[in-house]
Amino acid sequence: MVKTVKGIYENGQIRLLEDPHISGTQEVYIVFPEVAQLSITGIPARAFRQVDGIVSLGGHALEDSERLWEENLSAPSHR
């Protein structure tokens, strides 16, 4: 059986973040993923003015999303 469970390694200890629901003794392998730090920068307010009005919808999120979904379903497929 293969089961992946997320955990935290801190000060030489591994703490599982969820119960793997395994009974008895089980051999495990620990993999430390290489995590790249993302560089997050802010967006200046003037950038929003450049995209304002690109998509013209009615302002009601549920109705707009349903309309977009229906339009997508009725559009001819380009596969």
C-alpha positions as CSV (number, residue, x, y, z in Angstrom):
1,M,0.0,0.0,0.0
2,V,1.3,3.5,-0.9
3,K,0.0,6.4,1.1
4,T,1.3,10.0,1.1
5,V,0.9,12.1,4.2
6,K,2.2,15.6,4.6
7,G,4.2,16.4,7.7
8,I,6.6,19.0,9.2
9,Y,10.2,18.4,10.1
10,E,11.4,20.6,13.0
11,N,14.2,20.2,15.5
12,G,14.9,16.6,14.5
13,Q,11.3,15.5,14.8
14,I,8.7,14.7,12.2
15,R,5.1,15.6,13.0
16,L,2.4,14.3,10.6
17,L,-0.3,16.8,9.7
18,E,-3.0,14.1,9.1
19,D,-3.7,10.6,10.4
20,P,-2.5,8.0,7.8
21,H,-5.1,5.5,9.1
22,I,-2.5,2.7,9.2
23,S,-2.6,0.0,11.9
24,G,0.4,-2.0,13.1
25,T,4.0,-1.5,12.1
26,Q,4.8,0.1,8.8
27,E,8.1,1.0,7.2
28,V,8.2,4.6,5.9
29,Y,10.4,6.6,3.6
30,I,10.8,10.3,4.2
31,V,11.2,12.6,1.2
32,F,12.2,16.2,1.7
33,P,10.9,18.1,-1.4
34,E,13.0,20.9,-2.7
35,V,10.9,24.0,-2.3
36,A,11.8,27.1,-4.3
37,Q,11.1,30.4,-2.5
38,L,8.7,32.4,-4.7
39,S,9.5,36.1,-5.0
40,I,6.3,38.0,-4.4
41,T,6.0,41.6,-5.3
42,G,3.2,44.0,-5.0
43,I,1.2,45.4,-7.9
44,P,0.9,49.2,-8.1
45,A,-2.6,50.6,-8.2
46,R,-2.1,52.1,-11.6
47,A,-1.8,48.6,-13.1
48,F,-5.4,47.9,-12.2
49,R,-6.5,50.9,-14.2
50,Q,-4.9,49.3,-17.3
51,V,-7.0,46.2,-17.0
52,D,-10.2,47.8,-15.9
53,G,-13.0,47.2,-18.4
54,I,-11.1,44.5,-20.4
55,V,-13.9,42.1,-19.6
56,S,-17.4,43.6,-19.4
57,L,-19.7,41.6,-17.3
58,G,-22.9,42.5,-15.4
59,G,-21.4,42.6,-11.9
60,H,-23.2,39.6,-10.5
61,A,-20.6,36.9,-10.0
62,L,-22.9,33.9,-10.1
63,E,-24.9,35.1,-13.1
64,D,-21.8,36.1,-14.9
65,S,-20.0,32.8,-14.3
66,E,-23.1,30.8,-15.4
67,R,-23.4,32.9,-18.6
68,L,-19.7,32.4,-19.4
69,W,-20.1,28.7,-18.8
70,E,-23.2,28.5,-21.1
71,E,-21.4,30.5,-23.8
72,N,-18.4,28.1,-23.5
73,L,-20.6,25.0,-23.8
74,S,-22.4,26.4,-26.9
75,A,-19.2,27.5,-28.7
76,P,-17.9,25.2,-31.4
77,S,-15.1,23.0,-30.3
78,H,-11.6,23.8,-31.7
79,R,-10.0,20.4,-31.1
